[in-house]
């Protein structure tokens, strides 16, 4: 009993002298909110019908076939959201509504770093989904709609398992929502809604593990997201690139990032960076032998890079048009090459 009184007195003193410390102690004892879950199959069915009616399939022609993705309306004027990588390199894409009607959608704005794009579909007063007031909580039920596996706007049900997740790769968006749900390629850009039918995210990417299990990630989307206003204003925010591709021969024994390919007319090519190549080398016995040679990027502006992911990460912290200095190893010699970074969409056309 005496111990309890001492604890109460201590809290009282902290309340008077250290109000911020007291607030932290109080927050420690606050129970996390109860997850908001779907209560029945009929509730899930009704939610799915509502979300599907506001969603659509996206088709984009590519050099190796047709890219499939998903999008959804967010207002009655025909504005819609999707993942940027679904519509990348395009000013227009085709969309297919649940009733199979086809329309053209214009890419109004995008942010490559957060993998979001705003579309304007040429349609009058479509069904649309409201945005949630804020982010969901861990454990909340979610329902998504997508087009993976040959499906046409089908449901993917799961739950939120983490928030504000760091990107597992430098070219993935940061601060995502992690979900346990059967999401796969083709679902990208689809809506993620809570049990009330309010949008809490846009499907972005999945991680596949060695045991073939997978985890899905969505870019948070709600009324608090400032990027949405920027997209409505027509912002088109790309990311900087060198214009190099990774090599299938890359190894942990390489001195730096092995350059597999160099995009034609890219900043890297203009700076003199060379792609992987076979060269005839004279051996000690006088014979010649073909040897695979490559340039290795060792550092960017003095920052060491050891693999392609680190290279992308350093470049993305720069600005489009910025001149950086690459430290390169070629045939055992060190070179310094100045490179002016370009925008991804203008360097890689597909």
Kinemage of the C-alpha trace (Angstrom):
@kinemage 1
@onewidth
@group {chain A} dominant
@subgroup {mainchain}
@vectorlist {calphas} color= white
{ca unk a 1} P 0.000 0.000 0.000
{ca unk a 2} L 2.861 2.324 0.924
{ca unk a 3} L 4.464 1.617 -2.475
{ca unk a 4} L 1.261 2.564 -4.277
{ca unk a 5} L 1.027 5.883 -2.388
{ca unk a 6} L 4.626 6.671 -3.268
{ca unk a 7} L 3.909 6.036 -6.962
{ca unk a 8} L 0.825 8.307 -6.892
{ca unk a 9} L 2.809 11.087 -5.175
{ca unk a 10} L 5.585 10.732 -7.761
{ca unk a 11} L 3.100 11.099 -10.629
{ca unk a 12} L 1.656 14.194 -8.957
{ca unk a 13} L 5.076 15.802 -8.663
{ca unk a 14} L 5.873 15.035 -12.309
{ca unk a 15} L 2.538 16.550 -13.347
{ca unk a 16} L 3.486 19.839 -11.676
{ca unk a 17} L 7.175 19.987 -12.561
{ca unk a 18} L 7.519 18.005 -15.784
{ca unk a 19} L 4.198 18.089 -17.665
{ca unk a 20} L 5.754 16.715 -20.876
{ca unk a 21} L 7.319 13.785 -19.012
{ca unk a 22} L 3.961 13.095 -17.393
{ca unk a 23} L 2.287 13.069 -20.803
{ca unk a 24} L 4.785 10.455 -21.991
{ca unk a 25} L 4.094 8.279 -18.931
{ca unk a 26} L 0.354 8.567 -19.520
{ca unk a 27} L 0.774 7.603 -23.189
{ca unk a 28} L 2.712 4.512 -22.103
{ca unk a 29} L -0.330 3.233 -20.211
{ca unk a 30} L -2.861 4.091 -22.951
{ca unk a 31} L -4.195 0.981 -24.652
{ca unk a 32} L -3.786 0.911 -28.438
{ca unk a 33} L -7.076 1.372 -30.297
{ca unk a 34} L -9.087 -1.745 -30.994
{ca unk a 35} L -8.731 -2.870 -34.635
{ca unk a 36} L -11.673 -2.040 -36.893
{ca unk a 37} L -12.512 -5.304 -38.627
{ca unk a 38} L -15.109 -6.559 -41.054
{ca unk a 39} L -17.846 -8.169 -38.981
{ca unk a 40} L -19.439 -10.517 -41.517
{ca unk a 41} L -19.306 -11.926 -44.998
{ca unk a 42} L -22.283 -9.817 -46.039
{ca unk a 43} L -20.495 -6.650 -44.892
{ca unk a 44} L -17.453 -7.674 -46.926
{ca unk a 45} L -19.611 -8.384 -49.996
{ca unk a 46} L -21.308 -4.995 -49.779
{ca unk a 47} L -17.965 -3.248 -49.318
{ca unk a 48} L -16.503 -5.074 -52.305
{ca unk a 49} L -19.403 -4.086 -54.563
{ca unk a 50} L -18.977 -0.434 -53.583
{ca unk a 51} L -15.213 -0.406 -54.122
{ca unk a 52} L -15.375 -2.328 -57.400
{ca unk a 53} L -17.943 0.106 -58.819
{ca unk a 54} L -15.415 2.940 -58.349
{ca unk a 55} L -12.388 1.046 -59.696
{ca unk a 56} L -11.048 0.267 -63.157
{ca unk a 57} L -8.439 -1.729 -65.028
{ca unk a 58} L -5.513 0.110 -66.654
{ca unk a 59} L -3.845 -1.065 -69.867
{ca unk a 60} L -0.575 0.386 -71.152
{ca unk a 61} L 1.187 -0.809 -74.296
{ca unk a 62} L 4.852 -1.682 -73.764
{ca unk a 63} L 7.646 -3.067 -75.931
{ca unk a 64} L 7.223 -6.523 -74.382
{ca unk a 65} L 3.423 -6.624 -74.257
{ca unk a 66} L 0.700 -4.872 -72.280
{ca unk a 67} L 1.223 -3.566 -68.741
{ca unk a 68} L -1.811 -4.205 -66.531
{ca unk a 69} L -2.651 -2.171 -63.447
{ca unk a 70} L -5.541 -0.795 -61.439
{ca unk a 71} L -6.931 2.643 -60.588
{ca unk a 72} L -9.917 4.202 -58.839
{ca unk a 73} L -12.002 7.385 -58.922
{ca unk a 74} L -11.739 9.907 -56.068
{ca unk a 75} L -14.284 12.506 -57.214
{ca unk a 76} L -17.283 12.897 -59.498
{ca unk a 77} L -15.270 14.922 -62.034
{ca unk a 78} L -13.392 11.834 -63.199
{ca unk a 79} L -10.129 12.327 -61.327
{ca unk a 80} L -8.546 9.063 -60.251
{ca unk a 81} L -5.469 7.677 -58.508
{ca unk a 82} L -3.079 4.883 -59.419
{ca unk a 83} L 0.539 3.890 -58.857
{ca unk a 84} L 2.925 5.910 -61.022
{ca unk a 85} L 4.872 2.873 -62.210
{ca unk a 86} L 1.676 1.616 -63.873
{ca unk a 87} L 1.460 4.681 -66.164
{ca unk a 88} L 5.169 5.557 -66.315
{ca unk a 89} L 6.409 7.022 -69.641
{ca unk a 90} L 2.849 7.736 -70.771
{ca unk a 91} L 0.705 10.866 -71.065
{ca unk a 92} L -2.395 8.764 -71.701
{ca unk a 93} L -3.537 5.212 -70.884
{ca unk a 94} L -6.601 3.086 -71.527
{ca unk a 95} L -8.984 2.256 -68.693
{ca unk a 96} L -11.694 -0.409 -68.541
{ca unk a 97} L -14.641 0.115 -66.182
{ca unk a 98} L -16.519 -2.701 -64.375
{ca unk a 99} L -19.201 -2.623 -67.112
{ca unk a 100} L -16.398 -3.205 -69.710
{ca unk a 101} L -16.710 0.295 -71.181
{ca unk a 102} L -13.363 1.722 -72.274
{ca unk a 103} L -12.135 5.278 -71.839
{ca unk a 104} L -8.951 7.292 -72.275
{ca unk a 105} L -7.279 8.713 -69.180
{ca unk a 106} L -4.816 11.621 -69.152
{ca unk a 107} L -1.902 11.627 -66.695
{ca unk a 108} L -2.476 14.966 -64.936
{ca unk a 109} L 0.325 14.774 -62.379
{ca unk a 110} L 2.718 12.319 -60.778
{ca unk a 111} L 5.313 11.897 -58.062
{ca unk a 112} L 7.781 9.150 -58.921
{ca unk a 113} L 9.324 9.175 -55.450
{ca unk a 114} L 6.025 8.259 -53.763
{ca unk a 115} L 4.804 6.158 -56.719
{ca unk a 116} L 1.564 8.103 -57.139
{ca unk a 117} L -0.176 9.420 -60.248
{ca unk a 118} L -3.376 11.401 -60.762
{ca unk a 119} L -5.447 10.617 -63.846
{ca unk a 120} L -8.352 12.409 -65.495
{ca unk a 121} L -10.761 9.991 -67.142
{ca unk a 122} L -13.056 11.393 -69.792
{ca unk a 123} L -16.296 10.320 -68.144
{ca unk a 124} L -19.247 12.115 -66.530
{ca unk a 125} L -19.977 11.619 -62.818
{ca unk a 126} L -18.438 8.216 -62.091
{ca unk a 127} L -18.815 6.380 -58.802
{ca unk a 128} L -15.964 7.398 -56.531
{ca unk a 129} L -14.417 6.536 -53.167
{ca unk a 130} L -14.029 9.015 -50.282
{ca unk a 131} L -10.650 9.450 -48.604
{ca unk a 132} L -10.303 8.530 -44.925
{ca unk a 133} L -9.687 11.362 -42.471
{ca unk a 134} L -6.419 9.819 -41.285
{ca unk a 135} L -4.327 6.652 -41.442
{ca unk a 136} L -5.604 3.260 -40.229
{ca unk a 137} L -4.341 1.352 -37.184
{ca unk a 138} L -2.382 -1.871 -37.068
{ca unk a 139} L -4.837 -4.773 -37.115
{ca unk a 140} L -7.550 -2.939 -39.063
{ca unk a 141} L -9.260 -4.861 -41.828
{ca unk a 142} L -8.592 -3.693 -45.383
{ca unk a 143} L -10.141 -4.544 -48.724
{ca unk a 144} L -8.416 -3.938 -52.051
{ca unk a 145} L -9.467 -4.434 -55.661
{ca unk a 146} L -7.096 -5.466 -58.441
{ca unk a 147} L -6.422 -7.267 -61.705
{ca unk a 148} L -3.637 -9.733 -60.919
{ca unk a 149} L -3.619 -13.330 -62.124
{ca unk a 150} L -5.965 -12.652 -65.022
{ca unk a 151} L -8.704 -11.362 -62.695
{ca unk a 152} L -10.887 -8.413 -63.598
{ca unk a 153} L -11.432 -6.096 -60.626
{ca unk a 154} L -11.610 -8.751 -57.913
{ca unk a 155} L -11.318 -8.439 -54.137
{ca unk a 156} L -8.203 -8.906 -51.983
{ca unk a 157} L -9.024 -8.928 -48.261
{ca unk a 158} L -6.521 -8.676 -45.417
{ca unk a 159} L -5.324 -6.475 -42.592
{ca unk a 160} L -2.779 -3.776 -41.756
{ca unk a 161} L 0.318 -5.228 -40.068
{ca unk a 162} L 2.609 -2.172 -39.913
{ca unk a 163} L 2.761 1.556 -40.700
{ca unk a 164} L 5.457 3.961 -41.920
{ca unk a 165} L 7.602 1.095 -43.225
{ca unk a 166} L 11.058 1.851 -44.621
{ca unk a 167} L 11.582 0.905 -48.271
{ca unk a 168} L 13.353 -2.399 -48.839
{ca unk a 169} L 14.851 -1.062 -52.084
{ca unk a 170} L 15.989 2.424 -53.046
{ca unk a 171} L 13.506 2.564 -55.937
{ca unk a 172} L 10.515 1.693 -53.714
{ca unk a 173} L 8.553 4.484 -51.995
{ca unk a 174} L 9.314 5.115 -48.297
{ca unk a 175} L 6.815 5.313 -45.439
{ca unk a 176} L 4.431 2.698 -46.771
{ca unk a 177} L 1.650 0.712 -45.128
{ca unk a 178} L 2.422 -3.004 -44.810
{ca unk a 179} L -0.455 -5.399 -45.403
{ca unk a 180} L -1.207 -9.072 -45.112
{ca unk a 181} L -3.315 -9.626 -48.230
{ca unk a 182} L -3.164 -11.728 -51.441
{ca unk a 183} L -1.888 -8.875 -53.605
{ca unk a 184} L 0.194 -9.493 -56.747
{ca unk a 185} L 1.436 -7.690 -59.891
{ca unk a 186} L -1.581 -6.337 -61.755
{ca unk a 187} L -3.103 -5.028 -58.525
{ca unk a 188} L -0.690 -2.062 -58.422
{ca unk a 189} L -2.520 1.263 -58.250
{ca unk a 190} L -5.644 -0.281 -56.791
{ca unk a 191} L -7.547 1.184 -53.843
{ca unk a 192} L -7.013 0.002 -50.270
{ca unk a 193} L -10.062 0.838 -48.165
{ca unk a 194} L -10.976 0.437 -44.513
{ca unk a 195} L -14.112 -1.270 -43.190
{ca unk a 196} L -16.075 1.960 -43.794
{ca unk a 197} L -15.181 2.038 -47.489
{ca unk a 198} L -12.782 4.960 -47.136
{ca unk a 199} L -9.472 5.024 -49.010
{ca unk a 200} L -6.413 4.569 -46.778
{ca unk a 201} L -3.835 3.614 -49.414
{ca unk a 202} L -2.819 2.953 -53.012
{ca unk a 203} L -1.238 -0.451 -53.761
{ca unk a 204} L 2.413 0.054 -54.681
{ca unk a 205} L 4.620 -3.049 -54.494
{ca unk a 206} L 5.109 -6.509 -53.040
{ca unk a 207} L 8.084 -8.322 -51.522
{ca unk a 208} L 8.592 -11.985 -52.381
{ca unk a 209} L 10.706 -14.025 -49.975
{ca unk a 210} L 12.801 -17.134 -50.545
{ca unk a 211} L 9.970 -19.390 -49.332
{ca unk a 212} L 7.734 -17.671 -51.950
{ca unk a 213} L 5.634 -15.953 -49.278
{ca unk a 214} L 4.894 -12.309 -49.963
{ca unk a 215} L 4.012 -9.066 -48.218
{ca unk a 216} L 2.145 -6.193 -49.853
{ca unk a 217} L 2.724 -2.464 -49.426
{ca unk a 218} L 0.579 0.571 -50.139
{ca unk a 219} L 1.335 4.278 -50.268
{ca unk a 220} L -0.775 5.929 -47.527
{ca unk a 221} L -3.573 8.061 -48.928
{ca unk a 222} L -6.041 10.086 -46.883
{ca unk a 223} L -7.261 13.659 -46.431
{ca unk a 224} L -3.980 14.590 -44.691
{ca unk a 225} L -1.764 13.784 -47.707
{ca unk a 226} L -0.412 17.062 -49.117
{ca unk a 227} L 0.908 15.363 -52.247
{ca unk a 228} L -2.637 14.964 -53.571
{ca unk a 229} L -3.073 18.735 -53.828
{ca unk a 230} L 0.212 18.935 -55.724
{ca unk a 231} L -0.961 16.287 -58.168
{ca unk a 232} L -4.216 18.180 -58.781
{ca unk a 233} L -2.133 21.277 -59.598
{ca unk a 234} L -0.298 19.331 -62.298
{ca unk a 235} L 3.018 18.625 -60.571
{ca unk a 236} L 5.105 16.052 -62.464
{ca unk a 237} L 7.939 15.145 -60.113
{ca unk a 238} L 10.418 12.681 -61.576
{ca unk a 239} L 13.578 11.190 -60.075
{ca unk a 240} L 17.194 11.727 -61.232
{ca unk a 241} L 19.109 8.950 -62.999
{ca unk a 242} L 22.523 8.275 -64.495
{ca unk a 243} L 21.214 6.025 -67.256
{ca unk a 244} L 22.993 2.802 -66.306
{ca unk a 245} L 21.677 -0.729 -65.825
{ca unk a 246} L 22.816 -3.406 -63.417
{ca unk a 247} L 24.829 -6.421 -64.556
{ca unk a 248} L 23.834 -10.073 -64.215
{ca unk a 249} L 27.535 -10.744 -63.595
{ca unk a 250} L 27.671 -8.471 -60.527
{ca unk a 251} L 29.358 -10.052 -57.512
{ca unk a 252} L 30.104 -9.192 -53.895
{ca unk a 253} L 33.792 -9.399 -54.899
{ca unk a 254} L 33.452 -6.478 -57.334
{ca unk a 255} L 35.313 -3.293 -56.321
{ca unk a 256} L 32.127 -1.255 -56.856
{ca unk a 257} L 28.923 -1.221 -58.899
{ca unk a 258} L 29.490 -3.193 -62.082
{ca unk a 259} L 27.941 -1.326 -65.029
{ca unk a 260} L 25.972 -3.798 -67.114
{ca unk a 261} L 24.463 -1.401 -69.657
{ca unk a 262} L 24.472 2.277 -70.539
{ca unk a 263} L 21.314 3.842 -71.970
{ca unk a 264} L 21.780 5.501 -75.345
{ca unk a 265} L 22.017 9.327 -75.159
{ca unk a 266} L 21.900 9.143 -71.363
{ca unk a 267} L 23.987 11.264 -68.975
{ca unk a 268} L 26.195 8.229 -68.356
{ca unk a 269} L 26.900 7.724 -72.064
{ca unk a 270} L 27.616 11.424 -72.597
{ca unk a 271} L 30.092 11.315 -69.693
{ca unk a 272} L 31.953 8.402 -71.267
{ca unk a 273} L 30.857 5.571 -69.014
{ca unk a 274} L 31.202 2.224 -70.807
{ca unk a 275} L 28.851 -0.785 -70.692
{ca unk a 276} L 29.943 -4.345 -70.064
{ca unk a 277} L 31.875 -5.610 -73.083
{ca unk a 278} L 33.926 -8.513 -74.451
{ca unk a 279} L 37.470 -7.656 -75.492
{ca unk a 280} L 40.282 -9.720 -76.996
{ca unk a 281} L 43.157 -9.893 -74.529
{ca unk a 282} L 46.625 -11.202 -75.424
{ca unk a 283} L 47.749 -13.877 -72.994
{ca unk a 284} L 51.312 -14.585 -71.781
{ca unk a 285} L 51.709 -17.439 -74.256
{ca unk a 286} L 50.937 -15.136 -77.181
{ca unk a 287} L 47.378 -16.386 -77.719
{ca unk a 288} L 44.308 -14.181 -77.488
{ca unk a 289} L 41.256 -14.775 -75.367
{ca unk a 290} L 37.912 -12.979 -75.067
{ca unk a 291} L 37.483 -11.405 -71.633
{ca unk a 292} L 34.357 -9.720 -70.252
{ca unk a 293} L 35.278 -6.257 -69.022
{ca unk a 294} L 33.256 -3.588 -67.249
{ca unk a 295} L 33.432 -0.165 -65.672
{ca unk a 296} L 32.923 -0.099 -61.895
{ca unk a 297} L 31.373 2.900 -60.156
{ca unk a 298} L 33.169 3.226 -56.819
{ca unk a 299} L 31.711 6.447 -55.415
{ca unk a 300} L 29.443 9.411 -56.182
{ca unk a 301} L 30.646 12.769 -54.856
{ca unk a 302} L 32.810 10.856 -52.404
{ca unk a 303} L 30.005 8.588 -51.145
{ca unk a 304} L 31.006 4.926 -51.493
{ca unk a 305} L 28.606 2.637 -53.396
{ca unk a 306} L 28.935 -1.155 -53.289
{ca unk a 307} L 25.840 -2.380 -55.131
{ca unk a 308} L 23.205 -1.140 -57.557
{ca unk a 309} L 20.655 -0.428 -54.818
{ca unk a 310} L 23.134 1.830 -52.997
{ca unk a 311} L 23.849 3.570 -56.305
{ca unk a 312} L 20.156 4.330 -56.863
{ca unk a 313} L 19.803 5.530 -53.268
{ca unk a 314} L 22.654 8.046 -53.569
{ca unk a 315} L 21.495 9.312 -56.978
{ca unk a 316} L 17.923 9.827 -55.737
{ca unk a 317} L 19.166 12.139 -53.009
{ca unk a 318} L 20.446 14.445 -55.754
{ca unk a 319} L 18.516 16.775 -58.074
{ca unk a 320} L 17.672 16.461 -61.766
{ca unk a 321} L 20.238 18.560 -63.659
{ca unk a 322} L 22.796 18.411 -60.839
{ca unk a 323} L 26.375 17.602 -61.843
{ca unk a 324} L 27.920 14.795 -59.799
{ca unk a 325} L 31.410 13.321 -59.915
{ca unk a 326} L 31.719 9.571 -60.394
{ca unk a 327} L 34.813 7.743 -59.232
{ca unk a 328} L 35.208 4.887 -61.711
{ca unk a 329} L 37.581 1.963 -62.058
{ca unk a 330} L 38.372 0.873 -65.617
{ca unk a 331} L 41.024 -1.724 -66.466
{ca unk a 332} L 42.567 -1.290 -63.027
{ca unk a 333} L 42.829 2.514 -63.335
{ca unk a 334} L 40.861 5.163 -61.406
{ca unk a 335} L 38.938 7.836 -63.357
{ca unk a 336} L 36.784 10.756 -62.278
{ca unk a 337} L 33.840 11.473 -64.579
{ca unk a 338} L 31.507 14.486 -64.150
{ca unk a 339} L 27.884 13.585 -65.003
{ca unk a 340} L 24.806 15.812 -65.231
{ca unk a 341} L 21.856 13.784 -63.929
{ca unk a 342} L 18.760 13.456 -66.093
{ca unk a 343} L 15.064 12.773 -65.426
{ca unk a 344} L 14.127 9.091 -65.527
{ca unk a 345} L 11.210 9.559 -67.942
{ca unk a 346} L 13.392 11.375 -70.477
{ca unk a 347} L 16.354 8.978 -70.168
{ca unk a 348} L 14.427 5.697 -70.139
{ca unk a 349} L 11.548 5.959 -72.604
{ca unk a 350} L 10.243 2.476 -71.743
